[in-house]
Amino acid sequence: MKLDVKKLKRIIAEEKKKLKSKGLVSQETKEDSWSGGENLVNKIDYIKKLGIQESAFRRKADALGRLRRKLHVMMSEEA
């Protein structure tokens, strides 16, 4: 299937219509929404929303690294 401008616009319009019907796209925007990003309709903190806990994983990885080094030292002393 070869895409031209008309087909691409039609596909985008169809997808937008589907998202609006599911309520995933808001039709209301706040005034001057392009000015800075602080006043957009859907402000989402993706790190909180996705449950990303990088610092907790970093602490666990560091602790495991320390244990691995201790184990390596202990094994090399026994040999």
N, C-alpha and C positions, 0 to 999 in steps of 0.2 A: 504494500500500500504506500503510495507516494503522498507525502503531506505537502499541501500548499497552504497559503495563508487562509483561505476560506475554510478548509477542512480543520485546520488547527484552531481557528476561532470558534468553529462549531463544537469541536470536542471540548474546549475550555468552557464554553457556555453550558454544555450538557453537564459537565462535572460540577460546575458551580451551582447549577439548578439542583442536582442531587444532594450536594452538601447543604444547601439552604433548606431543602425539604426535610432533611434529617436534623436540622437545627444546629449544625456545626459551624455555620458561618453567620455572623451577625450582620444584619442589614443597617443597623444604626451605628454611626461613627460619631465620635466627639469632634467638636470644632477644632480645626487646625491639627489634625492627627499626624500630619507629616512633619511637623516642626521639630520634634525632639525625641519622641519615643516614650515620654512619660505619660502621655495622655491617650494611649491607644485603648481600644475597646477591651481587648482581652490581655490583661497583664498576667503573664504566667511566669512563675519561677520554676524553670524546668528542672533544676537540680532538686528542689523540694518535691515537685510533682512526680519525678521519676524515681525518687528515693535514692539518689546518688549520695553515697557516704564515703567519699574518697579518703578523707582523713582517717576514718575508722579502719578502712582497708590498709592504708599506709602504715598505721600503728601495728596492725596484725602482721603485715609483711615484715616490718622491721624486727618485731619480736621473734618471728620464725627465723629470720636471718641470723639473729644473735644466738638462738638455740642451735642452729645448724653449725655455726662457727665453733661453739662450745663442744658440740658432739665431735666435730672434726678434730679438735685439739685433744679431746679425751681418747679418741681412737688412735691418733698418731702417737700418744704417750704410751699406750698399751702395747703397741707393736714394736 
